[in-house]
């Protein structure tokens, strides 16, 4: 039931202890203890007498004729005007400590030795809202009682003491309805019933009940049947308690049988033993797993240490060879740089880029063919379209070769086909699905001209990428031959004056190996196979067979000359210079011998 209702629902004579839900304590004070003397029961407690005592006039002392003025009251000085903030703080804390305390209450009913309810302890407060409780589960003698004794216990400075003890008749409580806007006297008890809030000292004038039609209620016979049923239930409960007490008395008189207890204890011990055995088995398995894990870890640690020692030895050996390796790397880099210088110088000689005689500034020609700087006029186009295509073909071939010698991949691959070279763009976002652009003057409309211009632009971007790889900054990418000439000039420059020589190999090395193999075949074949012996895999009448025949004759001539020298015969004047053993049979040292490298079946796409 809400505490904000306007009137009580229970009649005063129907209020019982089972209807009590909670108790509040307001305005805790220790100056005036509340309680009753031994003769309080003889006092007249009628409402008229209590009201008359409250409204009685106070007696005043009559003044004499000598002093008609009332004595001036002495003002109590707190002496805090000049006190320090610390002193004021201590005084305030002392005042609050004198007003605050810990408290709890207990409920007592006549006929019960122990309290029927003990509340929780509320700490450090002057107004206590104790928790609600339920007393309906107690004995009927308690729940049906309209009277209860409330004892309030407080704790100050470490000691518990009884502050308040009131015998309260629930039928004499005054209904308040709410706790708001109510001024309570010191140590005032407030009772929370199931239909609202009640107090002992205060009262509230609630409006009279409205006149409404009477509602039918239970009849007298029904109430009597309920009372009879309640009495029967109480008798049954009393009989049950008596039988329980008798059974307990009989069990106490009989000798105790320890066998069931021992059997129960044995079963419990067996269960505990089985559990412990399982735990021991699990612990043993865990121990074995840990041992195996430790052994595996030890072996792994040993292997790791062995590998670490090996690595340390390798590091020591590598550290000893580090200086040599660095020196070798530096020498290799120097050799690579020198070979690049030589290659770039050879390329600059092969694809000679020179200024155009009597031409405008920054006008260059490659292999004697002038190439404008991207922008050219109509007269040059009409006069030399083929020359322009050939010049772009030379540039394409030179740029394609430089990407391999300088180890710089081109962003736009080039297909160098002489005067019909082309370039691809696979990385740009273009609407045209055709990704290959010509590097020769087209014969078509504006679209063909755009593709040619765009291809030339991609060629200039490749030259810019090569220059950037060598740390060169291109001012204007439209200067095709000037930028390429600058790149070759920088790549062929170096600290040394002499360009490193070409490494031995190539055609001479291949020819020396072939001649050596042919010599071994000739020596194994003898004189009987002069007419019919051919290299392995060669067909009679083929070019290889003819070359082998000529080579065999040269070998025989060289062998015969060597044998004549061994016999003491006089050699010709041009053979007086000794030859190396590996080159004695090579025809390159014979001025009369002429060799032609035939490339049958091959074609070379070269710009004429």
C-alpha positions as CSV (number, residue, x, y, z in Angstrom):
1,X,0.0,0.0,0.0
2,X,1.4,3.4,-0.9
3,X,2.3,5.8,1.9
4,X,0.8,8.7,0.0
5,X,-2.8,7.6,0.6
6,X,-5.1,10.1,2.2
7,X,-6.6,7.9,4.9
8,X,-5.8,4.6,6.7
9,X,-7.3,1.3,5.5
10,X,-7.0,-0.6,8.7
11,X,-9.3,0.0,11.7
12,X,-7.4,0.7,14.9
13,X,-8.7,-2.5,16.5
14,X,-7.5,-4.5,13.5
15,X,-3.8,-3.4,13.6
16,X,-1.6,-6.4,14.5
17,X,2.1,-7.0,14.6
18,X,1.9,-8.9,11.3
19,X,0.9,-5.6,9.6
20,X,4.1,-3.9,10.6
21,X,6.6,-3.5,7.7
22,X,9.3,-1.1,9.0
23,X,10.4,1.4,11.6
24,X,12.1,4.8,11.3
25,X,14.0,6.9,13.8
26,X,14.0,10.7,13.5
27,X,16.1,13.4,15.2
28,X,18.5,11.3,17.3
29,X,19.3,13.1,20.5
30,X,21.2,12.3,23.7
31,X,20.3,15.3,25.8
32,X,16.9,14.0,27.0
33,X,16.6,10.3,27.5
34,X,13.2,8.8,26.7
35,X,11.7,6.1,28.9
36,X,9.2,5.5,31.6
37,X,9.4,5.4,35.4
38,X,7.9,2.7,37.5
39,X,4.7,4.6,38.1
40,X,4.0,5.6,34.5
41,X,1.4,3.0,34.2
42,X,-0.8,4.8,36.8
43,X,-0.9,8.0,34.8
44,X,-4.1,9.2,33.2
45,X,-3.5,8.7,29.5
46,X,-6.8,9.8,28.2
47,X,-6.6,12.2,25.1
48,X,-8.4,15.0,26.9
49,X,-5.9,14.8,29.8
50,X,-2.9,14.8,27.5
51,X,-4.3,17.8,25.6
52,X,-5.0,19.7,28.7
53,X,-1.4,19.1,30.0
54,X,0.0,20.3,26.7
55,X,-2.1,23.6,26.7
56,X,-1.4,24.4,30.4
57,X,0.0,28.0,31.0
58,X,3.5,28.3,32.2
59,X,4.2,29.7,35.7
60,X,6.3,32.9,35.9
61,X,8.3,34.2,38.8
62,X,6.9,37.4,40.3
63,X,9.4,40.3,40.5
64,X,9.9,42.3,43.7
65,X,9.3,46.1,43.9
66,X,13.1,46.6,44.2
67,X,13.9,45.1,40.8
68,X,11.1,45.3,38.3
69,X,13.4,44.6,35.4
70,X,13.9,41.0,34.5
71,X,17.5,39.9,34.8
72,X,19.3,40.1,31.5
73,X,20.2,36.7,30.2
74,X,23.9,36.0,30.0
75,X,25.0,35.5,26.5
76,X,26.8,32.3,26.0
77,X,30.1,33.0,24.3
78,X,31.4,30.5,21.9
79,X,34.7,32.4,21.7
80,X,35.1,31.5,18.0
81,X,35.4,35.0,16.6
82,X,39.2,34.9,16.7
83,X,39.6,31.2,16.4
84,X,41.6,29.6,13.6
85,X,40.0,27.6,10.8
86,X,41.5,24.4,12.3
87,X,39.8,25.1,15.6
88,X,36.5,25.8,13.9
89,X,36.8,22.6,12.0
90,X,37.5,20.7,15.1
91,X,34.5,22.3,16.9
92,X,32.2,21.5,14.0
93,X,33.4,17.9,13.9
94,X,32.8,17.6,17.7
95,X,29.3,18.9,17.3
96,X,28.5,16.4,14.5
97,X,30.1,13.6,16.5
98,X,27.9,14.4,19.4
99,X,24.8,14.2,17.2
100,X,25.7,11.2,15.0
101,X,25.9,7.6,16.1
102,X,25.4,4.0,15.1
103,X,22.1,2.4,15.9
104,X,19.8,-0.6,15.6
105,X,16.5,-1.7,17.1
106,X,14.9,-4.9,18.4
107,X,11.3,-5.9,18.8
108,X,10.0,-7.7,21.9
109,X,6.7,-9.4,22.6
110,X,5.3,-10.3,25.9
111,X,5.7,-14.1,26.6
112,X,8.8,-14.4,24.3
113,X,12.2,-14.4,26.0
114,X,14.2,-13.6,22.8
115,X,13.5,-10.6,20.6
116,X,11.3,-11.4,17.6
117,X,13.3,-9.2,15.3
118,X,16.7,-7.5,15.3
119,X,17.4,-4.9,12.6
120,X,20.7,-4.2,10.8
121,X,23.2,-1.7,12.2
122,X,22.9,1.7,10.6
123,X,26.1,3.8,10.8
124,X,26.8,7.4,11.4
125,X,23.5,9.1,11.1
126,X,20.9,11.1,13.0
127,X,17.8,10.0,10.9
128,X,17.6,6.2,10.4
129,X,15.6,4.4,7.7
130,X,15.9,0.8,8.7
131,X,15.2,-1.9,6.1
132,X,11.8,-3.4,5.8
133,X,11.0,-6.8,7.4
134,X,8.3,-9.4,7.3
135,X,6.8,-11.0,10.5
136,X,4.0,-13.1,9.0
137,X,6.1,-16.3,9.3
138,X,6.3,-16.1,13.1
139,X,4.1,-17.8,15.6
140,X,0.4,-16.8,15.8
141,X,0.9,-15.6,19.3
142,X,3.4,-13.0,17.9
143,X,1.7,-12.0,14.7
144,X,-1.7,-11.5,16.4
145,X,-0.3,-9.3,19.2
146,X,-1.2,-5.6,19.0
147,X,1.5,-4.5,21.5
148,X,5.2,-4.5,21.0
149,X,8.2,-3.2,22.8
150,X,10.8,-1.3,20.8
151,X,14.3,-1.0,22.1
152,X,16.8,1.3,20.3
153,X,20.5,0.7,20.9
154,X,23.2,3.3,20.0
155,X,26.9,3.3,19.8
156,X,29.1,6.3,20.7
157,X,32.8,6.2,21.4
158,X,32.9,2.4,21.1
159,X,30.2,1.5,23.6
160,X,26.7,0.2,22.9
161,X,23.9,1.6,25.2
162,X,20.2,1.4,25.4
163,X,18.9,4.8,24.2
164,X,15.1,4.3,24.0
165,X,12.6,1.7,25.1
166,X,8.9,2.2,24.3
167,X,6.0,-0.1,24.8
168,X,3.8,0.7,21.8
169,X,0.2,-0.3,21.3
170,X,-0.4,-0.4,17.6
171,X,-4.1,0.4,18.1
172,X,-3.2,3.8,19.6
173,X,-0.9,5.0,16.7
174,X,-1.7,8.2,14.8
175,X,-1.9,8.1,11.0
176,X,0.5,10.4,9.2
177,X,0.5,9.1,5.6
178,X,3.8,10.7,4.6
179,X,7.2,11.8,5.9
180,X,7.4,15.0,3.9
181,X,7.0,18.4,5.5
182,X,6.7,16.9,9.0
183,X,8.6,18.2,12.0
184,X,9.4,15.3,14.3
185,X,10.4,15.7,18.0
186,X,13.7,14.3,19.2
187,X,14.0,10.5,19.2
188,X,10.7,10.1,17.4
189,X,9.7,6.6,16.3
190,X,7.8,6.3,13.0
191,X,6.0,3.0,12.2
192,X,5.4,1.9,8.6
193,X,2.3,-0.3,8.4
194,X,0.9,-2.0,5.4
195,X,-1.5,0.8,4.7
196,X,0.6,3.8,5.5
197,X,2.9,5.6,8.1
198,X,2.0,6.1,11.7
199,X,3.5,7.9,14.7
200,X,3.1,8.1,18.4
201,X,3.4,11.8,19.2
202,X,2.1,13.4,16.0
203,X,-1.4,13.1,14.5
204,X,-3.0,14.1,11.3
205,X,-6.6,15.1,10.6
206,X,-7.6,13.1,7.6
207,X,-10.9,13.8,6.0
208,X,-13.9,11.7,7.1
209,X,-14.9,8.8,4.8
210,X,-17.3,9.5,2.0
211,X,-20.8,8.3,2.4
212,X,-21.2,5.5,-0.1
213,X,-23.5,2.5,-0.4
214,X,-22.7,-0.3,2.0
215,X,-20.9,-3.3,0.3
216,X,-21.8,-6.8,1.3
217,X,-19.3,-8.5,3.5
218,X,-18.8,-12.0,5.0
219,X,-21.6,-13.3,7.2
220,X,-21.3,-14.2,10.8
221,X,-21.5,-17.9,10.1
222,X,-18.6,-17.6,7.5
223,X,-16.5,-15.8,10.0
224,X,-17.2,-18.4,12.7
225,X,-16.2,-21.2,10.2
226,X,-13.0,-19.3,9.5
227,X,-12.2,-19.0,13.2
228,X,-13.0,-22.7,13.8
229,X,-10.7,-23.6,10.9
230,X,-8.0,-21.5,12.3
231,X,-8.3,-23.1,15.7
232,X,-8.2,-26.5,14.1
233,X,-5.0,-25.6,12.2
234,X,-3.4,-24.3,15.4
235,X,-4.4,-27.5,17.3
236,X,-2.9,-29.6,14.5
237,X,0.3,-27.6,14.7
238,X,0.4,-28.0,18.5
239,X,-0.2,-31.7,18.1
240,X,2.6,-32.0,15.5
241,X,5.0,-30.2,17.8
242,X,3.9,-32.5,20.7
243,X,4.4,-35.6,18.7
244,X,7.8,-34.4,17.5
245,X,8.9,-33.7,21.0
246,X,7.7,-37.2,22.1
247,X,9.6,-38.8,19.2
248,X,12.7,-36.9,20.1
249,X,12.4,-38.0,23.8
250,X,12.0,-41.6,22.7
251,X,15.0,-41.4,20.4
252,X,17.1,-39.9,23.2
253,X,16.2,-42.8,25.6
254,X,17.0,-45.6,23.1
255,X,20.7,-46.6,22.7
256,X,22.3,-45.0,19.7
257,X,23.0,-47.3,16.7
258,X,26.4,-46.3,15.3
259,X,26.3,-48.7,12.4
260,X,24.4,-46.5,9.9
261,X,26.6,-43.6,10.8
262,X,29.7,-45.7,10.4
263,X,28.4,-47.1,7.0
264,X,27.7,-43.6,5.8
265,X,31.1,-42.5,6.9
266,X,32.7,-45.5,5.2
267,X,30.8,-44.7,1.9
268,X,31.9,-41.1,2.2
269,X,35.5,-42.1,2.8
270,X,35.4,-44.5,-0.2
271,X,34.1,-41.7,-2.4
272,X,36.8,-39.4,-1.2
273,X,39.4,-42.2,-1.7
274,X,38.2,-42.7,-5.3
275,X,38.4,-39.0,-6.0
276,X,41.9,-38.8,-4.6
277,X,43.0,-41.8,-6.7
278,X,41.7,-40.1,-9.8
279,X,43.4,-36.9,-8.8
280,X,46.7,-38.9,-8.2
281,X,46.4,-40.5,-11.6
282,X,45.8,-37.2,-13.3
283,X,48.7,-35.7,-11.4
284,X,51.0,-38.6,-12.4
285,X,50.0,-38.2,-16.0
286,X,50.6,-34.5,-15.7
287,X,54.0,-35.2,-14.2
288,X,54.9,-37.6,-17.0
289,X,53.8,-35.0,-19.6
290,X,55.8,-32.4,-17.9
291,X,58.9,-34.6,-17.8
292,X,58.5,-35.4,-21.5
293,X,58.0,-31.7,-22.3
294,X,61.1,-30.9,-20.2
295,X,63.1,-33.5,-22.0
296,X,61.9,-32.2,-25.4
297,X,62.8,-28.7,-24.4
298,X,66.2,-29.8,-23.2
299,X,66.9,-31.5,-26.5
300,X,65.6,-28.5,-28.3
301,X,67.8,-26.3,-26.2
302,X,70.8,-28.5,-26.9
303,X,70.1,-28.4,-30.6
304,X,69.6,-24.6,-30.4
305,X,72.9,-24.2,-28.5
306,X,74.7,-26.4,-31.1
307,X,73.2,-24.3,-33.9
308,X,74.1,-21.1,-32.0
309,X,77.7,-22.3,-31.6
310,X,77.8,-23.2,-35.3
311,X,76.3,-19.8,-36.2
312,X,78.9,-18.1,-33.9
313,X,81.7,-20.0,-35.7
314,X,80.2,-19.0,-39.0
315,X,80.0,-15.4,-37.9
316,X,83.6,-15.5,-36.7
317,X,84.7,-17.0,-40.0
318,X,82.5,-14.5,-41.9
319,X,83.9,-11.7,-39.8
320,X,87.4,-12.8,-40.7
321,X,86.5,-12.8,-44.4
322,X,84.3,-9.7,-44.2
323,X,87.1,-7.3,-45.1
324,X,88.0,-9.4,-48.0
325,X,84.4,-9.8,-49.1
326,X,83.9,-6.0,-48.8
327,X,87.0,-5.5,-50.8
328,X,85.9,-8.0,-53.4
329,X,82.4,-6.4,-53.6
330,X,84.0,-3.0,-54.0
331,X,86.3,-4.3,-56.8
332,X,83.3,-6.1,-58.4
333,X,81.3,-2.8,-58.3
334,X,84.3,-1.0,-59.8
335,X,84.6,-3.6,-62.5
336,X,80.9,-3.4,-63.2
337,X,81.1,0.3,-63.4
338,X,84.1,0.1,-65.7
339,X,82.4,-2.4,-68.0
340,X,79.4,-0.1,-68.1
341,X,81.7,2.8,-69.0
342,X,83.1,0.7,-71.8
343,X,79.7,-0.4,-73.0
344,X,78.3,3.1,-72.9
345,X,81.3,4.4,-74.7
346,X,80.9,1.7,-77.4
347,X,77.2,2.5,-77.7
348,X,78.0,6.2,-78.0
349,X,80.4,5.3,-80.8
350,X,77.9,3.0,-82.5
351,X,75.0,5.3,-82.2
352,X,76.9,8.5,-82.6
353,X,75.0,11.5,-81.4
354,X,76.4,14.8,-82.7
355,X,75.1,18.3,-83.1
356,X,73.5,19.2,-86.4
357,X,75.9,21.4,-88.5
358,X,74.6,24.9,-88.9
359,X,71.4,24.0,-87.0
360,X,69.5,25.7,-84.2
361,X,70.6,25.2,-80.5
362,X,70.0,21.8,-79.0
363,X,69.6,20.2,-82.4
364,X,71.3,16.8,-82.6
365,X,71.5,13.9,-85.1
366,X,72.0,10.2,-84.4
367,X,74.1,8.2,-86.9
368,X,73.9,11.2,-89.2
369,X,70.1,11.4,-89.2
370,X,68.7,14.6,-87.5
371,X,66.0,14.2,-84.9
372,X,64.0,17.2,-83.7
373,X,63.1,17.7,-80.1
374,X,59.5,16.3,-80.2
375,X,58.1,19.4,-82.0
376,X,58.9,19.5,-85.7
377,X,57.5,21.6,-88.6
378,X,55.7,20.4,-91.7
379,X,58.6,21.0,-94.0
380,X,60.8,18.6,-92.1
381,X,58.0,16.1,-92.0
382,X,57.3,16.3,-95.7
383,X,61.0,16.1,-96.5
384,X,62.2,13.4,-94.2
385,X,59.5,11.1,-92.8
386,X,61.6,8.0,-93.4
387,X,64.6,9.7,-91.8
388,X,62.6,10.7,-88.8
389,X,61.3,7.1,-88.4
390,X,64.9,5.7,-88.8
391,X,66.2,8.2,-86.2
392,X,63.5,7.1,-83.7
393,X,64.3,3.5,-84.5
394,X,68.0,4.1,-83.6
395,X,66.9,5.8,-80.4
396,X,64.5,3.0,-79.5
397,X,67.3,0.4,-80.1
398,X,69.8,2.4,-78.0
399,X,67.3,2.9,-75.1
400,X,66.3,-0.8,-75.2
401,X,70.0,-1.8,-74.9
402,X,70.7,0.7,-72.1
403,X,68.0,-0.8,-69.9
404,X,69.8,-4.2,-69.8
405,X,73.3,-2.7,-69.4
406,X,72.2,-0.3,-66.6
407,X,69.9,-2.9,-65.0
408,X,66.9,-0.5,-65.1
409,X,63.6,-1.9,-66.3
410,X,61.7,0.5,-68.5
411,X,58.2,1.5,-67.4
412,X,57.1,1.4,-71.1
413,X,58.5,-1.6,-73.0
414,X,60.0,-1.0,-76.4
415,X,59.9,-3.2,-79.5
416,X,62.9,-2.0,-81.6
417,X,62.1,-3.0,-85.2
418,X,64.3,-0.5,-87.0
419,X,62.3,2.3,-88.6
420,X,59.1,0.5,-87.6
421,X,59.7,0.5,-83.8
422,X,56.8,0.7,-81.3
423,X,56.3,1.2,-77.6
424,X,53.7,-0.2,-75.2
425,X,51.8,1.5,-72.3
426,X,50.4,-1.1,-69.9
427,X,50.1,1.0,-66.8
428,X,48.1,4.1,-67.8
429,X,44.3,4.3,-67.8
430,X,43.4,4.8,-71.5
431,X,40.1,4.6,-73.2
432,X,41.7,3.1,-76.3
433,X,42.1,-0.7,-75.9
434,X,45.1,-0.7,-78.3
435,X,48.1,-0.4,-75.9
436,X,50.9,-0.3,-78.5
437,X,51.9,3.0,-80.1
438,X,54.1,3.5,-83.2
439,X,57.5,5.3,-83.1
440,X,57.4,6.0,-86.9
441,X,55.5,8.7,-88.8
442,X,52.0,7.5,-89.4
443,X,49.9,7.8,-92.5
444,X,46.5,8.7,-91.3
445,X,44.3,11.3,-89.7
446,X,44.5,13.0,-86.3
447,X,44.1,9.8,-84.3
448,X,47.2,8.3,-85.9
449,X,49.1,11.5,-85.3
450,X,48.0,11.5,-81.6
451,X,49.2,7.9,-81.2
452,X,52.6,8.8,-82.7
453,X,53.0,11.8,-80.5
454,X,52.0,9.8,-77.5
455,X,54.5,7.0,-78.4
456,X,57.2,9.6,-78.7
457,X,56.2,11.0,-75.3
458,X,56.5,7.5,-73.8
459,X,60.0,7.1,-75.3
460,X,61.0,10.4,-73.6
461,X,59.6,9.1,-70.3
462,X,61.8,6.0,-70.6
463,X,64.8,8.2,-71.2
464,X,63.9,10.2,-68.1
465,X,63.6,7.0,-66.1
466,X,67.1,5.9,-67.2
467,X,68.5,9.4,-66.3
468,X,66.8,9.2,-62.8
469,X,68.4,5.9,-62.1
470,X,71.8,7.5,-62.6
471,X,70.9,10.5,-60.4
472,X,70.4,12.9,-63.3
473,X,67.7,15.5,-63.4
474,X,66.0,16.1,-66.7
475,X,65.1,19.7,-67.4
476,X,62.8,19.1,-70.4
477,X,61.9,15.6,-71.4
478,X,61.1,16.8,-75.0
479,X,64.8,17.0,-75.7
480,X,65.2,13.4,-76.8
481,X,68.8,13.3,-78.2
482,X,70.2,15.9,-75.8
483,X,69.0,14.0,-72.8
484,X,70.3,10.7,-74.3
485,X,73.7,12.3,-75.1
486,X,73.9,13.6,-71.6
487,X,73.1,10.1,-70.2
488,X,75.8,8.4,-72.3
489,X,78.3,11.1,-71.4
490,X,77.7,10.6,-67.6
491,X,77.7,6.8,-67.8
492,X,80.9,6.7,-69.8
493,X,82.7,9.1,-67.5
494,X,84.9,7.7,-64.7
495,X,88.0,8.3,-62.5
496,X,90.4,6.3,-64.7
497,X,91.7,7.5,-68.0
498,X,91.7,4.1,-69.7
499,X,88.6,2.2,-70.4
500,X,88.8,-1.5,-69.2
501,X,89.3,-4.1,-71.9
502,X,86.7,-6.5,-73.1
503,X,86.8,-9.9,-71.3
504,X,88.1,-12.8,-73.4
505,X,85.3,-14.9,-74.9
506,X,82.7,-14.5,-77.6
507,X,83.5,-15.8,-81.0
508,X,87.1,-16.5,-80.4
509,X,86.4,-18.5,-77.3
510,X,83.7,-20.5,-79.0
511,X,86.0,-21.1,-82.0
512,X,88.9,-22.2,-79.7
513,X,86.7,-24.8,-78.0
514,X,85.3,-26.1,-81.3
515,X,88.9,-26.4,-82.7
516,X,90.0,-28.3,-79.6
517,X,87.1,-30.8,-80.0
518,X,87.8,-31.2,-83.7
519,X,91.5,-31.9,-83.0
520,X,90.6,-34.7,-80.6
521,X,88.2,-36.2,-83.1
522,X,90.8,-36.0,-85.9
523,X,93.4,-37.7,-83.8
524,X,91.0,-40.4,-82.8
525,X,89.9,-41.0,-86.4
526,X,93.4,-41.5,-88.0
527,X,94.4,-41.3,-91.7
528,X,92.0,-44.0,-92.8
529,X,89.0,-41.8,-92.3
530,X,90.3,-38.7,-93.9
531,X,87.7,-38.7,-96.7
532,X,84.7,-39.8,-94.7
533,X,85.1,-38.6,-91.2
534,X,82.7,-35.8,-90.3
535,X,81.7,-34.2,-87.0
536,X,79.1,-36.0,-84.9
537,X,75.7,-35.1,-86.1
538,X,76.8,-33.5,-89.4
539,X,75.5,-34.5,-92.8
540,X,77.9,-35.0,-95.7
541,X,77.8,-32.1,-98.1
542,X,76.4,-29.7,-95.4
543,X,78.0,-26.4,-94.4
544,X,79.3,-28.0,-91.1
545,X,80.9,-30.8,-93.1
546,X,82.6,-28.4,-95.4
547,X,83.9,-26.3,-92.5
548,X,85.1,-29.3,-90.7
549,X,87.0,-30.4,-93.8
550,X,88.7,-27.1,-94.0
551,X,89.4,-27.1,-90.3
552,X,91.0,-30.6,-90.6
553,X,93.3,-29.4,-93.3
554,X,94.4,-26.5,-91.2
555,X,95.0,-28.8,-88.2
556,X,97.1,-31.1,-90.3
557,X,99.1,-28.2,-91.6
558,X,99.7,-26.9,-88.1
559,X,100.7,-30.4,-86.8
560,X,103.1,-30.9,-89.7
561,X,104.7,-27.5,-89.0
562,X,105.1,-28.5,-85.3
563,X,106.7,-31.8,-86.2
564,X,109.1,-30.1,-88.6
565,X,110.2,-27.8,-85.9
566,X,110.9,-30.7,-83.6
567,X,113.2,-32.4,-86.2
568,X,115.4,-29.3,-86.4
569,X,114.2,-28.0,-89.8
570,X,114.3,-24.3,-90.4
571,X,110.9,-22.5,-90.1
572,X,109.7,-19.6,-92.2
573,X,110.4,-16.1,-90.9
574,X,106.7,-15.3,-90.0
575,X,106.6,-18.4,-87.8
576,X,109.6,-17.5,-85.8
577,X,107.4,-15.9,-83.1
578,X,106.3,-18.7,-80.6
579,X,102.6,-19.2,-80.3
580,X,100.7,-20.2,-77.2
581,X,99.7,-23.9,-77.1
582,X,96.0,-23.1,-77.0
583,X,96.2,-20.8,-80.0
584,X,98.7,-22.8,-82.1
585,X,96.0,-24.3,-84.2
586,X,93.7,-21.2,-84.5
587,X,93.5,-19.6,-87.9
588,X,93.0,-16.1,-86.4
589,X,96.8,-15.7,-86.3
590,X,97.3,-16.7,-89.9
591,X,97.2,-13.6,-92.0
592,X,96.4,-15.6,-95.2
593,X,93.4,-17.4,-93.7
594,X,90.0,-15.7,-94.1
595,X,87.0,-16.9,-92.2
596,X,83.4,-16.0,-92.8
597,X,80.7,-16.4,-90.0
598,X,77.7,-17.8,-91.9
599,X,74.3,-17.4,-90.3
600,X,72.2,-19.6,-92.5
601,X,68.5,-19.4,-91.7
602,X,68.8,-16.2,-89.7
603,X,67.7,-12.7,-90.5
604,X,68.7,-9.5,-89.0
605,X,66.2,-6.6,-88.8
606,X,68.4,-3.6,-89.1
607,X,67.6,-0.2,-90.2
608,X,69.3,0.6,-93.5
